[in-house]
Amino acid sequence: MASKIKLLEREKRELEVALEEARSLSLARNKLLAANIRELSDIYDVLKTKLQDLRQRDERIKSFEEELMRANKLAALGELAGSIAHEIKNPLISIQGFAGRILKTGDKERIEKYARLIEKEAERLSTVLIKLLEYSRMDTPRKERVGVDGIIDDTVLFMEHHLTRFKNIEVSVEKGKDIPPVMVDKIHVQQALVNIIINAAQSMPNGGTVHIRSGVEGNNAYISVTDSGGGIEPENIAKIFEPFFTTKPKGEGTGLGLSICKRLMKANDGDISVESVPGQGSTFKLLMPLYS
């Protein structure tokens, strides 16, 4: 009986020791867990602060990008200034001349004739200014059903005098037959097309022909622009639509022109592609969804 009591007491002591060890281990684990939680909380606070900093930097970068895009737009308008000045100068000279004739003549029939001519030239001037204001717009697409041929005609007419500043540059237009209308913002597509035509002309410093073609490819209509310039190196093909990438000498380009073209076409559910062989020229293709 006494031995049995001793055995029970020994087991009791062993259980008490085991329980005390378990309590100590639990306490140690709780302390470790609390320390880990504090550490994770500190890490969370640091990451939260860094995330806020990154968001602020991202907003600043977006703001800088928008400013640079506006600057690029102004630069493109500056390049077209010669053409615009020519388009405005001619009707102004005509209006001034006809107004002078009206003052000098007492012939009613001639006055009416000169007045009609002044009205016609004023309308022409108004059209040029409207096109200039439309070209400077770059906001949310205002999609409408338009014809591809009309986009080409208006763009070529708009750039006709501007292209004369380049040496021996000619424009060849080859339109596809029975192209269905497209659903795009016409001004956005014209902005992209103007940029590509200017790039094509700049790539041929010794002169050449800019070939503009239109057609249908799958569910898209396209306008392609081909030059016979120096072409694009294979390693640069994947980079040319990235913002700020340019192969032009320093100070001669922002590297935003083609990235803006890409953005404009994507905003209209279209796209832009390029094929190029170094030394043999490049072909840029604007893709636009067919109207349905």
Secondary structure, DSSP 8 states (H G I E B T S, - for coil): -HHHHHHHHHHHHHHHHHHHHHHHHHHHHHHHHHHHHHHHHHHHHHHHHHHHHHHHHHHHHHHHHHHHHHHHHHHHHHHTHHHHHHHHHHHHHHHHHHHHHHHH---HHHHHHHHHHHHHHHHHHHHHHHHHHHHT--SS---EEE-HHHHHHHHHHHHTTGGGGSTTEEEEEE--SS---EEE-HHHHHHHHHHHHHHHHHT-TT-EEEEEEEEEETTEEEEEEE--S----HHHHTTTTSTT---S-TTS--S-HHHHHHHHHHHTT-EEEEEEETTTEEEEEEEEEB--
